[in-house]
Amino acid sequence: MGARVLLVLLSLSSLPGFLQAVQCFQCERVNAGGVCETGESSCRTQGSQQCFLRKFYEGDRLLYAHQGCGDLCVSMSIFKQSDTLDFECCSDTSFCNRF
């Protein structure tokens, strides 16, 4: 039975991002010019976390962004009238959530 568990873990470990921690940029508020206004740092993903980048737009104009490590990240865009929220998720390489 121990060999089966080892085989399953080896199979899963070959999947991209599985149990492989990556470094991510972390900033609560990145301005439209790409400058972190709240003290740039980094975080390391744990477990099922991924790096994320969230961009907030008003019309076509980027207002600000948010970077970090997070759970339950799904790449998508949400539209509400003229506002857009873009979610980008990645876990393939360190600092893949570059703004």
N, CA, C and O atoms as CSV, one atom per row, in Angstrom:
chain,resi,resn,atom,element,x,y,z
A,1,MET,N,N,0.820,-1.189,0.000
A,1,MET,CA,C,0.000,0.000,0.000
A,1,MET,C,C,0.863,1.252,0.000
A,1,MET,O,O,0.497,2.243,-0.632
A,2,GLY,N,N,1.986,1.238,0.682
A,2,GLY,CA,C,2.879,2.386,0.709
A,2,GLY,C,C,3.381,2.741,-0.678
A,2,GLY,O,O,3.551,3.919,-0.990
A,3,ALA,N,N,3.618,1.751,-1.506
A,3,ALA,CA,C,4.083,1.990,-2.871
A,3,ALA,C,C,3.006,2.683,-3.698
A,3,ALA,O,O,3.318,3.514,-4.551
A,4,ARG,N,N,1.738,2.348,-3.452
A,4,ARG,CA,C,0.642,2.999,-4.180
A,4,ARG,C,C,0.565,4.488,-3.834
A,4,ARG,O,O,0.406,5.332,-4.715
A,5,VAL,N,N,0.679,4.791,-2.556
A,5,VAL,CA,C,0.634,6.187,-2.122
A,5,VAL,C,C,1.801,6.954,-2.726
A,5,VAL,O,O,1.622,8.079,-3.194
A,6,LEU,N,N,2.971,6.377,-2.725
A,6,LEU,CA,C,4.144,7.010,-3.313
A,6,LEU,C,C,3.945,7.240,-4.804
A,6,LEU,O,O,4.310,8.294,-5.325
A,7,LEU,N,N,3.371,6.269,-5.487
A,7,LEU,CA,C,3.112,6.400,-6.921
A,7,LEU,C,C,2.115,7.531,-7.198
A,7,LEU,O,O,2.303,8.297,-8.143
A,8,VAL,N,N,1.066,7.643,-6.393
A,8,VAL,CA,C,0.080,8.712,-6.559
A,8,VAL,C,C,0.739,10.070,-6.323
A,8,VAL,O,O,0.518,11.002,-7.095
A,9,LEU,N,N,1.539,10.192,-5.274
A,9,LEU,CA,C,2.214,11.459,-4.992
A,9,LEU,C,C,3.188,11.837,-6.094
A,9,LEU,O,O,3.289,13.006,-6.466
A,10,LEU,N,N,3.899,10.861,-6.613
A,10,LEU,CA,C,4.819,11.149,-7.714
A,10,LEU,C,C,4.058,11.607,-8.957
A,10,LEU,O,O,4.506,12.514,-9.659
A,11,SER,N,N,2.932,10.997,-9.226
A,11,SER,CA,C,2.115,11.395,-10.374
A,11,SER,C,C,1.589,12.811,-10.203
A,11,SER,O,O,1.648,13.617,-11.131
A,12,LEU,N,N,1.073,13.112,-9.015
A,12,LEU,CA,C,0.539,14.453,-8.758
A,12,LEU,C,C,1.627,15.514,-8.784
A,12,LEU,O,O,1.389,16.632,-9.242
A,13,SER,N,N,2.809,15.180,-8.302
A,13,SER,CA,C,3.882,16.168,-8.250
A,13,SER,C,C,4.356,16.590,-9.629
A,13,SER,O,O,5.021,17.616,-9.770
A,14,SER,N,N,4.020,15.809,-10.647
A,14,SER,CA,C,4.412,16.182,-12.007
A,14,SER,C,C,3.454,17.202,-12.614
A,14,SER,O,O,3.753,17.781,-13.659
A,15,LEU,N,N,2.303,17.431,-11.971
A,15,LEU,CA,C,1.355,18.428,-12.464
A,15,LEU,C,C,1.904,19.818,-12.178
A,15,LEU,O,O,2.479,20.041,-11.113
A,16,PRO,N,N,1.736,20.773,-13.121
A,16,PRO,CA,C,2.244,22.124,-12.909
A,16,PRO,C,C,1.649,22.748,-11.662
A,16,PRO,O,O,0.433,22.729,-11.470
A,17,GLY,N,N,2.496,23.297,-10.821
A,17,GLY,CA,C,2.056,24.025,-9.648
A,17,GLY,C,C,1.715,23.177,-8.438
A,17,GLY,O,O,1.462,23.735,-7.371
A,18,PHE,N,N,1.694,21.857,-8.550
A,18,PHE,CA,C,1.312,21.025,-7.419
A,18,PHE,C,C,2.448,20.951,-6.418
A,18,PHE,O,O,3.546,20.508,-6.754
A,19,LEU,N,N,2.197,21.377,-5.204
A,19,LEU,CA,C,3.168,21.354,-4.110
A,19,LEU,C,C,4.480,22.068,-4.439
A,19,LEU,O,O,5.504,21.795,-3.813
A,20,GLN,N,N,4.460,22.962,-5.397
A,20,GLN,CA,C,5.663,23.705,-5.743
A,20,GLN,C,C,5.434,25.165,-5.393
A,20,GLN,O,O,4.714,25.870,-6.101
A,21,ALA,N,N,6.037,25.619,-4.314
A,21,ALA,CA,C,5.864,27.003,-3.898
A,21,ALA,C,C,6.593,27.922,-4.865
A,21,ALA,O,O,7.707,27.635,-5.303
A,22,VAL,N,N,5.947,29.024,-5.184
A,22,VAL,CA,C,6.566,30.054,-6.008
A,22,VAL,C,C,6.468,31.386,-5.275
A,22,VAL,O,O,5.579,31.583,-4.446
A,23,GLN,N,N,7.369,32.283,-5.577
A,23,GLN,CA,C,7.362,33.636,-5.028
A,23,GLN,C,C,6.422,34.485,-5.869
A,23,GLN,O,O,6.354,34.324,-7.088
A,24,CYS,N,N,5.696,35.393,-5.216
A,24,CYS,CA,C,4.771,36.287,-5.904
A,24,CYS,C,C,5.022,37.717,-5.437
A,24,CYS,O,O,5.410,37.948,-4.292
A,25,PHE,N,N,4.798,38.671,-6.338
A,25,PHE,CA,C,4.798,40.069,-5.923
A,25,PHE,C,C,3.608,40.278,-5.012
A,25,PHE,O,O,2.555,39.673,-5.212
A,26,GLN,N,N,3.769,41.140,-3.998
A,26,GLN,CA,C,2.680,41.427,-3.080
A,26,GLN,C,C,2.591,42.932,-2.882
A,26,GLN,O,O,3.563,43.572,-2.481
A,27,CYS,N,N,1.417,43.495,-3.167
A,27,CYS,CA,C,1.183,44.920,-2.991
A,27,CYS,C,C,-0.319,45.147,-2.922
A,27,CYS,O,O,-1.059,44.696,-3.796
A,28,GLU,N,N,-0.769,45.839,-1.894
A,28,GLU,CA,C,-2.199,46.109,-1.731
A,28,GLU,C,C,-2.722,47.083,-2.776
A,28,GLU,O,O,-3.870,46.982,-3.210
A,29,ARG,N,N,-1.870,48.034,-3.182
A,29,ARG,CA,C,-2.339,49.027,-4.162
A,29,ARG,C,C,-1.198,49.437,-5.082
A,29,ARG,O,O,-0.247,50.102,-4.671
A,30,VAL,N,N,-1.319,49.020,-6.340
A,30,VAL,CA,C,-0.385,49.422,-7.391
A,30,VAL,C,C,-1.104,50.491,-8.199
A,30,VAL,O,O,-2.218,50.265,-8.670
A,31,ASN,N,N,-0.471,51.666,-8.368
A,31,ASN,CA,C,-1.150,52.723,-9.117
A,31,ASN,C,C,-1.121,52.429,-10.612
A,31,ASN,O,O,-0.479,51.475,-11.053
A,32,ALA,N,N,-1.817,53.249,-11.385
A,32,ALA,CA,C,-1.942,53.026,-12.823
A,32,ALA,C,C,-0.593,53.074,-13.536
A,32,ALA,O,O,-0.453,52.538,-14.636
A,33,GLY,N,N,0.394,53.711,-12.920
A,33,GLY,CA,C,1.732,53.769,-13.497
A,33,GLY,C,C,2.585,52.555,-13.164
A,33,GLY,O,O,3.730,52.462,-13.608
A,34,GLY,N,N,2.038,51.619,-12.383
A,34,GLY,CA,C,2.763,50.405,-12.032
A,34,GLY,C,C,3.603,50.496,-10.779
A,34,GLY,O,O,4.409,49.605,-10.510
A,35,VAL,N,N,3.428,51.574,-9.993
A,35,VAL,CA,C,4.211,51.774,-8.776
A,35,VAL,C,C,3.399,51.331,-7.563
A,35,VAL,O,O,2.244,51.723,-7.400
A,36,CYS,N,N,4.014,50.512,-6.718
A,36,CYS,CA,C,3.348,50.059,-5.500
A,36,CYS,C,C,3.308,51.224,-4.511
A,36,CYS,O,O,4.341,51.807,-4.183
A,37,GLU,N,N,2.117,51.550,-4.047
A,37,GLU,CA,C,1.941,52.677,-3.127
A,37,GLU,C,C,1.897,52.254,-1.670
A,37,GLU,O,O,1.855,53.121,-0.796
A,38,THR,N,N,1.906,50.970,-1.370
A,38,THR,CA,C,1.736,50.511,0.011
A,38,THR,C,C,2.883,49.655,0.506
A,38,THR,O,O,2.690,48.867,1.431
A,39,GLY,N,N,4.052,49.774,-0.061
A,39,GLY,CA,C,5.193,48.991,0.396
A,39,GLY,C,C,5.267,47.639,-0.260
A,39,GLY,O,O,4.669,46.677,0.224
A,40,GLU,N,N,5.986,47.551,-1.349
A,40,GLU,CA,C,6.094,46.302,-2.108
A,40,GLU,C,C,6.840,45.247,-1.305
A,40,GLU,O,O,7.829,45.545,-0.635
A,41,SER,N,N,6.359,44.021,-1.378
A,41,SER,CA,C,7.034,42.887,-0.743
A,41,SER,C,C,6.772,41.666,-1.615
A,41,SER,O,O,6.359,41.788,-2.769
A,42,SER,N,N,7.015,40.502,-1.056
A,42,SER,CA,C,6.723,39.271,-1.776
A,42,SER,C,C,6.128,38.264,-0.806
A,42,SER,O,O,6.247,38.405,0.411
A,43,CYS,N,N,5.492,37.253,-1.360
A,43,CYS,CA,C,4.938,36.169,-0.562
A,43,CYS,C,C,5.252,34.871,-1.285
A,43,CYS,O,O,5.531,34.871,-2.484
A,44,ARG,N,N,5.206,33.772,-0.559
A,44,ARG,CA,C,5.451,32.452,-1.139
A,44,ARG,C,C,4.157,31.662,-1.032
A,44,ARG,O,O,3.545,31.591,0.034
A,45,THR,N,N,3.743,31.064,-2.154
A,45,THR,CA,C,2.507,30.283,-2.143
A,45,THR,C,C,2.657,29.075,-1.231
A,45,THR,O,O,3.744,28.526,-1.054
A,46,GLN,N,N,1.524,28.685,-0.659
A,46,GLN,CA,C,1.482,27.518,0.215
A,46,GLN,C,C,0.295,26.654,-0.198
A,46,GLN,O,O,-0.794,27.163,-0.462
A,47,GLY,N,N,0.514,25.362,-0.248
A,47,GLY,CA,C,-0.574,24.446,-0.592
A,47,GLY,C,C,-1.122,24.727,-1.979
A,47,GLY,O,O,-0.388,24.674,-2.966
A,48,SER,N,N,-2.422,25.028,-2.055
A,48,SER,CA,C,-3.079,25.252,-3.345
A,48,SER,C,C,-3.092,26.718,-3.769
A,48,SER,O,O,-3.743,27.063,-4.755
A,49,GLN,N,N,-2.394,27.579,-3.052
A,49,GLN,CA,C,-2.379,28.995,-3.406
A,49,GLN,C,C,-1.726,29.240,-4.760
A,49,GLN,O,O,-0.942,28.430,-5.255
A,50,GLN,N,N,-2.075,30.384,-5.343
A,50,GLN,CA,C,-1.482,30.844,-6.586
A,50,GLN,C,C,-1.141,32.321,-6.449
A,50,GLN,O,O,-1.630,33.000,-5.546
A,51,CYS,N,N,-0.300,32.810,-7.349
A,51,CYS,CA,C,-0.071,34.244,-7.447
A,51,CYS,C,C,-1.282,34.845,-8.143
A,51,CYS,O,O,-1.868,34.218,-9.025
A,52,PHE,N,N,-1.664,36.067,-7.748
A,52,PHE,CA,C,-2.774,36.727,-8.427
A,52,PHE,C,C,-2.426,38.176,-8.726
A,52,PHE,O,O,-1.576,38.786,-8.077
A,53,LEU,N,N,-3.105,38.700,-9.721
A,53,LEU,CA,C,-3.046,40.106,-10.092
A,53,LEU,C,C,-4.477,40.525,-10.407
A,53,LEU,O,O,-5.105,39.975,-11.312
A,54,ARG,N,N,-4.988,41.493,-9.663
A,54,ARG,CA,C,-6.338,42.011,-9.899
A,54,ARG,C,C,-6.203,43.443,-10.398
A,54,ARG,O,O,-5.517,44.263,-9.788
A,55,LYS,N,N,-6.865,43.732,-11.510
A,55,LYS,CA,C,-6.821,45.077,-12.092
A,55,LYS,C,C,-8.226,45.661,-12.098
A,55,LYS,O,O,-9.185,45.004,-12.504
A,56,PHE,N,N,-8.334,46.907,-11.642
A,56,PHE,CA,C,-9.610,47.601,-11.560
A,56,PHE,C,C,-9.634,48.728,-12.587
A,56,PHE,O,O,-8.775,49.610,-12.574
A,57,TYR,N,N,-10.628,48.690,-13.479
A,57,TYR,CA,C,-10.755,49.670,-14.549
A,57,TYR,C,C,-12.052,50.446,-14.410
A,57,TYR,O,O,-13.063,49.913,-13.954
A,58,GLU,N,N,-12.013,51.715,-14.810
A,58,GLU,CA,C,-13.214,52.515,-14.997
A,58,GLU,C,C,-13.237,52.882,-16.472
A,58,GLU,O,O,-12.428,53.687,-16.933
A,59,GLY,N,N,-14.156,52.293,-17.201
A,59,GLY,CA,C,-14.124,52.422,-18.657
A,59,GLY,C,C,-12.865,51.737,-19.173
A,59,GLY,O,O,-12.599,50.587,-18.824
A,60,ASP,N,N,-12.102,52.422,-19.986
A,60,ASP,CA,C,-10.833,51.886,-20.500
A,60,ASP,C,C,-9.643,52.286,-19.638
A,60,ASP,O,O,-8.512,51.887,-19.915
A,61,ARG,N,N,-9.892,53.073,-18.594
A,61,ARG,CA,C,-8.805,53.616,-17.769
A,61,ARG,C,C,-8.517,52.729,-16.552
A,61,ARG,O,O,-9.402,52.460,-15.740
A,62,LEU,N,N,-7.267,52.283,-16.445
A,62,LEU,CA,C,-6.847,51.496,-15.282
A,62,LEU,C,C,-6.774,52.408,-14.076
A,62,LEU,O,O,-6.106,53.441,-14.118
A,63,LEU,N,N,-7.453,52.038,-12.999
A,63,LEU,CA,C,-7.422,52.825,-11.767
A,63,LEU,C,C,-6.300,52.362,-10.844
A,63,LEU,O,O,-5.466,53.160,-10.415
A,64,TYR,N,N,-6.287,51.073,-10.545
A,64,TYR,CA,C,-5.257,50.506,-9.666
A,64,TYR,C,C,-5.270,48.993,-9.788
A,64,TYR,O,O,-6.136,48.412,-10.442
A,65,ALA,N,N,-4.286,48.363,-9.140
A,65,ALA,CA,C,-4.182,46.899,-9.156
A,65,ALA,C,C,-3.807,46.404,-7.765
A,65,ALA,O,O,-3.424,47.189,-6.897
A,66,HIS,N,N,-3.921,45.109,-7.564
A,66,HIS,CA,C,-3.612,44.444,-6.285
A,66,HIS,C,C,-2.910,43.137,-6.621
A,66,HIS,O,O,-3.389,42.382,-7.467
A,67,GLN,N,N,-1.777,42.855,-5.970
A,67,GLN,CA,C,-0.991,41.640,-6.223
A,67,GLN,C,C,-0.808,40.865,-4.933
A,67,GLN,O,O,-0.819,41.444,-3.846
A,68,GLY,N,N,-0.639,39.549,-5.050
A,68,GLY,CA,C,-0.342,38.760,-3.872
A,68,GLY,C,C,-0.469,37.268,-4.096
A,68,GLY,O,O,-0.494,36.790,-5.230
A,69,CYS,N,N,-0.549,36.532,-2.976
A,69,CYS,CA,C,-0.758,35.086,-2.961
A,69,CYS,C,C,-2.185,34.851,-2.479
A,69,CYS,O,O,-2.646,35.527,-1.560
A,70,GLY,N,N,-2.879,33.907,-3.084
A,70,GLY,CA,C,-4.246,33.670,-2.644
A,70,GLY,C,C,-4.776,32.304,-2.999
A,70,GLY,O,O,-4.263,31.621,-3.885
A,71,ASP,N,N,-5.826,31.921,-2.280
A,71,ASP,CA,C,-6.546,30.679,-2.526
A,71,ASP,C,C,-7.705,30.951,-3.476
A,71,ASP,O,O,-8.123,32.095,-3.650
A,72,LEU,N,N,-8.207,29.911,-4.072
A,72,LEU,CA,C,-9.397,29.979,-4.914
A,72,LEU,C,C,-9.300,31.062,-5.983
A,72,LEU,O,O,-10.230,31.850,-6.157
A,73,CYS,N,N,-8.225,31.102,-6.669
A,73,CYS,CA,C,-8.026,32.089,-7.722
A,73,CYS,C,C,-8.498,31.513,-9.051
A,73,CYS,O,O,-8.113,30.409,-9.435
A,74,VAL,N,N,-9.328,32.268,-9.739
A,74,VAL,CA,C,-9.830,31.879,-11.053
A,74,VAL,C,C,-9.628,33.068,-11.983
A,74,VAL,O,O,-10.107,34.166,-11.700
A,75,SER,N,N,-8.931,32.858,-13.080
A,75,SER,CA,C,-8.734,33.938,-14.049
A,75,SER,C,C,-10.059,34.252,-14.720
A,75,SER,O,O,-10.684,33.376,-15.318
A,76,MET,N,N,-10.492,35.522,-14.619
A,76,MET,CA,C,-11.763,35.928,-15.212
A,76,MET,C,C,-11.866,37.440,-15.212
A,76,MET,O,O,-11.046,38.133,-14.609
A,77,SER,N,N,-12.878,37.941,-15.892
A,77,SER,CA,C,-13.202,39.369,-15.890
A,77,SER,C,C,-14.647,39.527,-15.453
A,77,SER,O,O,-15.521,38.761,-15.858
A,78,ILE,N,N,-14.884,40.534,-14.620
A,78,ILE,CA,C,-16.231,40.846,-14.160
A,78,ILE,C,C,-16.553,42.261,-14.634
A,78,ILE,O,O,-15.765,43.188,-14.441
A,79,PHE,N,N,-17.726,42.414,-15.259
A,79,PHE,CA,C,-18.138,43.700,-15.801
A,79,PHE,C,C,-19.367,44.201,-15.052
A,79,PHE,O,O,-20.310,43.448,-14.811
A,80,LYS,N,N,-19.346,45.483,-14.687
A,80,LYS,CA,C,-20.516,46.118,-14.079
A,80,LYS,C,C,-20.588,47.534,-14.628
A,80,LYS,O,O,-19.768,48.389,-14.294
A,81,GLN,N,N,-21.569,47.762,-15.465
A,81,GLN,CA,C,-21.726,49.029,-16.181
A,81,GLN,C,C,-20.407,49.376,-16.874
A,81,GLN,O,O,-19.986,48.644,-17.770
A,82,SER,N,N,-19.746,50.464,-16.489
A,82,SER,CA,C,-18.502,50.843,-17.165
A,82,SER,C,C,-17.260,50.385,-16.395
A,82,SER,O,O,-16.137,50.697,-16.791
A,83,ASP,N,N,-17.453,49.655,-15.306
A,83,ASP,CA,C,-16.324,49.184,-14.492
A,83,ASP,C,C,-15.975,47.740,-14.836
A,83,ASP,O,O,-16.848,46.932,-15.153
A,84,THR,N,N,-14.680,47.431,-14.766
A,84,THR,CA,C,-14.213,46.065,-15.040
A,84,THR,C,C,-13.227,45.663,-13.964
A,84,THR,O,O,-12.398,46.465,-13.535
A,85,LEU,N,N,-13.321,44.421,-13.533
A,85,LEU,CA,C,-12.376,43.829,-12.600
A,85,LEU,C,C,-11.796,42.601,-13.280
A,85,LEU,O,O,-12.511,41.643,-13.573
A,86,ASP,N,N,-10.481,42.638,-13.531
A,86,ASP,CA,C,-9.781,41.512,-14.162
A,86,ASP,C,C,-9.006,40.739,-13.105
A,86,ASP,O,O,-8.232,41.321,-12.345
A,87,PHE,N,N,-9.211,39.434,-13.057
A,87,PHE,CA,C,-8.463,38.540,-12.183
A,87,PHE,C,C,-7.513,37.721,-13.050
A,87,PHE,O,O,-7.943,37.087,-14.013
A,88,GLU,N,N,-6.238,37.731,-12.717
A,88,GLU,CA,C,-5.264,36.886,-13.401
A,88,GLU,C,C,-4.584,36.024,-12.345
A,88,GLU,O,O,-4.165,36.531,-11.304
A,89,CYS,N,N,-4.474,34.726,-12.606
A,89,CYS,CA,C,-3.885,33.782,-11.667
A,89,CYS,C,C,-2.764,33.020,-12.359
A,89,CYS,O,O,-2.844,32.733,-13.553
A,90,CYS,N,N,-1.721,32.693,-11.607
A,90,CYS,CA,C,-0.628,31.911,-12.186
A,90,CYS,C,C,0.135,31.205,-11.071
A,90,CYS,O,O,0.121,31.632,-9.916
A,91,SER,N,N,0.793,30.129,-11.440
A,91,SER,CA,C,1.602,29.393,-10.461
A,91,SER,C,C,2.743,28.659,-11.151
A,91,SER,O,O,3.352,27.761,-10.571
A,92,ASP,N,N,3.030,29.042,-12.386
A,92,ASP,CA,C,4.039,28.310,-13.154
A,92,ASP,C,C,5.468,28.742,-12.846
A,92,ASP,O,O,6.371,27.905,-12.853
A,93,THR,N,N,5.700,30.029,-12.575
A,93,THR,CA,C,7.044,30.518,-12.265
A,93,THR,C,C,6.959,31.589,-11.194
A,93,THR,O,O,5.915,32.219,-11.022
A,94,SER,N,N,8.030,31.795,-10.485
A,94,SER,CA,C,8.074,32.848,-9.485
A,94,SER,C,C,7.878,34.205,-10.144
A,94,SER,O,O,8.360,34.453,-11.249
A,95,PHE,N,N,7.165,35.073,-9.448
A,95,PHE,CA,C,6.882,36.445,-9.858
A,95,PHE,C,C,6.130,36.522,-11.182
A,95,PHE,O,O,6.302,37.470,-11.948
A,96,CYS,N,N,5.292,35.511,-11.445
A,96,CYS,CA,C,4.491,35.487,-12.674
A,96,CYS,C,C,3.352,36.511,-12.619
A,96,CYS,O,O,2.715,36.757,-13.643
A,97,ASN,N,N,3.076,37.115,-11.458
A,97,ASN,CA,C,2.012,38.109,-11.342
A,97,ASN,C,C,2.542,39.532,-11.480
A,97,ASN,O,O,2.031,40.468,-10.864
A,98,ARG,N,N,3.568,39.670,-12.296
A,98,ARG,CA,C,4.164,40.992,-12.538
A,98,ARG,C,C,3.125,41.910,-13.152
A,98,ARG,O,O,2.352,41.498,-14.017
A,99,PHE,N,N,3.111,43.153,-12.704
A,99,PHE,CA,C,2.158,44.136,-13.238
A,99,PHE,C,C,2.721,44.736,-14.503
A,99,PHE,O,O,2.082,45.588,-15.120
